[in-house]
């Protein structure tokens, strides 16, 4: 199995966590987004979107999009710790919680979006980071905090005392929020779960600064 990865990508960060929980050690291929290696012809043949991560399984199956990769890993490696609950209603909640992050928060604050806003509307980085980024972090975190506080299944982690795809998505998003100095005091449940997860090697080993390409 090979993972096309970039240390700063929060989508790749999610997949690294999932792989760690599953106990899978892939071959790593690093794709520098700041050097636009994702636009190389050979990479676009694998991932036409020119994004990371991309997973290539040992039988040649190519899977893109972090959520699709995590679900693929769960379905093809069912004997490993499951990241998706068994019951339909529980699966729906975990997918919905993960979707708030992967579909509603992250795309608005993605590097390519911030670059486009800055270039198209002639605004500096401080404006995009301090106004745009922090606004959407606050909107998203309010929703996540509410979902956790209203769910009877919230436990040590997002869903009970079992790590799921929701935790794989939450921790990279909190990491990004801290990186941009967002105020997270209003989200105590989110931060409690984040602090609990960060005590585990699955998450620590997946941190951007702990990746081989972090200093390249």
C-alpha positions in Angstrom: 0.0 0.0 0.0 1.2 3.5 -0.9 0.1 6.8 0.5 0.7 10.0 -1.4 1.0 12.5 1.4 1.9 16.1 2.3 2.7 16.9 5.9 0.7 20.1 6.1 -2.5 18.7 4.5 -5.2 18.2 7.1 -6.9 15.7 4.8 -3.8 13.6 4.7 -3.4 14.1 8.4 -6.9 12.4 8.9 -5.7 9.4 6.8 -2.4 9.1 8.6 -4.4 8.8 11.9 -6.7 6.2 10.5 -3.8 4.2 9.2 -2.1 4.3 12.6 -5.2 3.1 14.3 -5.5 0.3 11.8 -1.9 -0.6 12.3 -1.1 -0.2 8.7 2.3 1.2 7.6 2.2 2.3 4.0 5.0 3.2 1.6 5.0 7.0 1.7 5.3 9.2 -1.4 5.5 12.9 -0.6 3.8 15.5 -2.8 4.8 19.1 -2.1 1.8 21.3 -2.5 3.8 24.5 -2.1 6.0 23.3 -5.0 2.9 22.4 -7.0 4.0 18.8 -7.4 0.3 17.8 -7.3 0.0 19.3 -10.8 2.6 17.0 -12.3 1.3 14.9 -15.2 2.1 11.6 -13.6 0.4 12.5 -10.3 -2.7 13.8 -12.2 -3.0 10.4 -13.8 -3.5 9.0 -10.3 -5.6 11.9 -8.9 -7.2 14.0 -11.5 -8.1 16.7 -8.9 -4.4 17.2 -8.1 -5.0 16.9 -4.4 -3.7 14.8 -1.5 -4.1 12.3 -0.1 -4.2 9.5 -2.6 -4.1 5.8 -1.5 -2.9 3.0 -3.8 -3.7 -0.4 -2.4 -1.5 -3.4 -2.9 -3.8 -4.7 -5.7 -3.5 -1.4 -7.6 -6.8 0.1 -6.4 -6.6 3.9 -6.3 -8.7 5.8 -3.7 -8.9 9.5 -3.4 -10.6 11.9 -0.9 -9.8 11.4 2.8 -13.3 10.3 3.8 -13.5 7.8 1.0 -10.0 6.4 1.9 -11.0 6.0 5.6 -14.2 4.2 4.7 -12.3 2.1 2.2 -9.7 1.1 4.9 -12.5 0.2 7.3 -14.3 -2.0 4.7 -11.3 -3.7 3.4 -9.6 -4.3 6.7 -12.6 -5.2 8.9 -10.5 -7.3 11.3 -8.7 -4.2 12.4 -10.2 -1.7 14.9 -13.4 -0.3 13.2 -13.6 3.4 12.5 -17.3 3.3 11.6 -19.9 2.1 14.1 -22.0 -1.0 13.4 -25.5 0.4 13.8 -27.0 2.5 11.0 -28.0 5.4 13.2 -24.5 5.5 14.8 -22.8 5.4 11.4 -25.0 8.3 10.3 -24.0 10.4 13.2 -20.3 9.7 12.8 -20.5 10.5 9.1 -22.5 13.7 9.7 -20.0 14.9 12.4 -17.1 14.1 10.1 -18.9 15.9 7.2 -19.2 19.1 9.2 -15.4 19.2 9.2 -14.5 17.7 5.8 -17.3 19.3 3.8 -18.2 22.5 5.6 -15.2 23.8 7.5 -12.1 22.5 5.7 -13.0 23.4 2.1 -13.6 27.1 3.0 -10.2 27.4 4.7 -8.2 25.3 2.3 -4.9 26.8 1.2 -6.0 27.1 -2.4 -9.2 28.9 -1.4 -7.2 31.4 0.8 -4.8 32.0 -2.1 -7.7 32.6 -4.5 -9.4 35.0 -2.1 -6.2 37.0 -1.6 -5.4 37.2 -5.3 -8.9 37.8 -6.6 -9.9 40.4 -4.1 -6.5 41.9 -3.4 -6.5 41.3 0.3 -3.4 40.4 2.4 -2.8 37.2 4.4 -3.7 38.9 7.7 -7.2 39.6 6.3 -7.8 36.1 5.0 -6.3 34.5 8.2 -7.8 36.8 10.8 -11.3 37.4 9.3 -12.2 34.7 6.8 -10.4 31.8 8.4 -11.4 32.5 12.0 -15.0 33.2 11.1 -15.5 29.8 9.5 -13.6 28.0 12.3 -16.0 29.6 14.9 -19.1 28.7 12.8 -17.9 25.1 12.5 -16.7 24.6 16.0 -20.0 25.9 17.4 -21.8 23.2 15.4 -19.4 20.5 16.5 -19.6 21.5 20.2 -23.4 21.4 19.9 -23.5 18.0 18.2 -21.2 16.5 20.9 -23.2 18.0 23.8 -26.5 16.9 22.4 -25.5 13.3 21.7 -26.0 10.7 24.3 -23.2 8.7 22.7 -20.4 11.2 23.4 -17.9 9.7 25.7 -14.1 9.7 26.0 -14.0 10.3 22.3 -16.5 11.8 19.8 -18.5 8.5 19.8 -18.4 6.7 23.1 -15.1 5.2 24.1 -14.1 4.0 20.7 -12.0 5.9 18.2 -13.9 6.6 15.0 -13.6 8.6 11.8 -15.0 11.5 13.7 -11.9 11.7 15.8 -9.7 11.3 12.8 -11.4 14.4 11.4 -11.6 16.5 14.6 -8.0 16.5 15.7 -6.5 17.9 12.4 -9.2 20.6 12.5 -8.3 21.6 16.0 -4.6 21.6 15.1 -5.3 24.0 12.2 -7.4 26.2 14.4 -4.5 26.5 17.0 -2.1 27.1 14.2 -4.1 30.2 13.1 -4.5 31.3 16.8 -8.3 30.8 16.8 -10.0 31.2 20.2 -11.2 27.8 21.3 -12.3 28.5 24.8 -16.0 28.2 23.9 -15.7 24.6 22.9 -14.8 22.7 26.0 -16.1 19.3 24.9 -14.2 19.6 21.6 -11.0 20.5 23.4 -11.4 17.7 26.0 -11.7 15.1 23.3 -8.8 16.7 21.4 -6.6 16.6 24.6 -7.6 12.9 25.2 -6.8 11.9 21.7 -3.4 13.7 21.7 -2.2 11.5 24.5 -2.4 8.5 22.0 0.5 7.7 19.7 -1.9 7.3 16.8 -2.4 11.0 16.8 1.0 12.2 17.9 2.8 10.2 15.2 0.5 11.7 12.6 1.2 15.3 13.5 2.5 17.4 10.6 5.8 18.2 12.3 6.5 14.5 12.8 6.4 13.7 9.1 9.6 13.1 7.1 8.8 15.8 4.6 8.2 18.5 7.2 11.7 19.9 6.9 12.0 19.6 3.1 
